[in-house]
Amino acid sequence: MGTVTINASGVGAAQSGTVTTAAGSGAGKIIVTNDSDSTINFDVATAGTTVQSNITVQAKDYRIVEGLNDGAQTLVSLTTSHGTSAQVNEVVYNTLIA
């Protein structure tokens, strides 16, 4: 499992932890769980290359991201709809499904 911690400006830090899909070309799936109190937007990168952009997950909700190729899956460019000190250290989880 990987995690992204949100700062007071509403921006996610670099993902910690590794999530690697190996289900075959286009068969990879991850579940992104937003445990913050704000809607988030992010991109998914496979092995450092952005492959899906501008994905949105509502506060305290989750989304399954499908169609990923084999490789390390990273949440990048993660932002919230607003940044406040109340969001400091809220976490978004990236978990392997397939």
C-alpha positions as CSV (number, residue, x, y, z in Angstrom):
1,M,0.0,0.0,0.0
2,G,1.1,3.5,-0.7
3,T,0.1,6.7,1.1
4,V,0.1,10.4,0.2
5,T,0.0,12.9,3.1
6,I,-1.7,16.3,2.5
7,N,-0.1,19.5,3.8
8,A,-1.7,22.7,5.0
9,S,-1.8,24.1,1.4
10,G,-3.9,21.2,0.3
11,V,-1.1,19.6,-1.7
12,G,-0.1,15.9,-1.4
13,A,3.5,15.0,-0.7
14,A,5.3,12.3,-2.8
15,Q,3.8,8.9,-2.3
16,S,5.4,6.7,0.2
17,G,5.2,2.9,-0.2
18,T,5.1,0.9,-3.4
19,V,2.1,-0.4,-5.3
20,T,3.1,-2.6,-8.3
21,T,0.5,-4.1,-10.7
22,A,1.4,-7.3,-12.5
23,A,-1.9,-8.5,-13.9
24,G,-0.9,-8.0,-17.6
25,S,-1.2,-5.2,-20.1
26,G,-4.1,-3.0,-19.3
27,A,-5.4,-5.3,-16.6
28,G,-4.0,-3.5,-13.5
29,K,-6.3,-2.1,-10.9
30,I,-5.8,0.1,-7.8
31,I,-8.2,1.5,-5.3
32,V,-7.7,5.0,-4.1
33,T,-9.2,5.9,-0.7
34,N,-9.6,9.5,0.2
35,D,-9.6,9.7,4.0
36,S,-9.4,13.5,3.9
37,D,-12.3,16.0,4.5
38,S,-12.0,17.4,1.0
39,T,-12.4,16.4,-2.6
40,I,-9.1,15.4,-4.2
41,N,-7.8,15.5,-7.8
42,F,-4.7,13.5,-8.9
43,D,-2.9,11.8,-11.7
44,V,-1.7,8.2,-11.8
45,A,1.8,7.4,-13.1
46,T,3.0,4.0,-14.1
47,A,6.8,3.7,-13.7
48,G,7.1,7.5,-13.6
49,T,4.9,8.3,-16.7
50,T,1.5,9.8,-16.2
51,V,-1.1,7.5,-17.7
52,Q,-4.4,8.8,-16.3
53,S,-5.1,12.5,-15.5
54,N,-7.4,14.6,-13.5
55,I,-9.1,11.8,-11.5
56,T,-11.5,13.1,-8.8
57,V,-12.5,11.4,-5.5
58,Q,-14.9,13.0,-3.1
59,A,-14.1,13.4,0.6
60,K,-14.2,10.1,2.6
61,D,-14.8,8.2,-0.6
62,Y,-12.9,5.8,-2.9
63,R,-12.4,5.1,-6.5
64,I,-11.2,2.1,-8.4
65,V,-8.7,3.0,-11.2
66,E,-8.6,0.4,-14.0
67,G,-6.7,-0.1,-17.3
68,L,-3.2,0.1,-15.8
69,N,-0.2,-1.6,-17.3
70,D,2.3,-3.6,-15.3
71,G,4.6,-1.5,-13.1
72,A,4.8,0.8,-10.1
73,Q,1.6,2.8,-9.7
74,T,2.1,6.3,-8.1
75,L,-0.4,9.0,-7.2
76,V,1.1,12.3,-8.5
77,S,0.0,16.0,-8.6
78,L,-2.5,15.3,-5.8
79,T,-4.4,18.4,-4.7
80,T,-7.5,19.2,-2.6
81,S,-10.3,21.6,-3.4
82,H,-9.0,23.9,-0.7
83,G,-6.0,24.0,1.6
84,T,-6.4,24.7,5.3
85,S,-4.4,23.8,8.4
86,A,-7.2,21.5,9.3
87,Q,-6.1,19.2,6.5
88,V,-2.5,18.8,7.7
89,N,-1.5,15.1,7.8
90,E,-4.8,13.8,6.3
91,V,-4.0,10.8,4.2
92,V,-4.9,9.3,0.8
93,Y,-4.4,5.5,0.4
94,N,-3.3,3.7,-2.8
95,T,-4.0,0.0,-2.6
96,L,-3.3,-2.8,-5.1
97,I,-6.3,-4.8,-6.4
98,A,-4.7,-6.6,-9.4
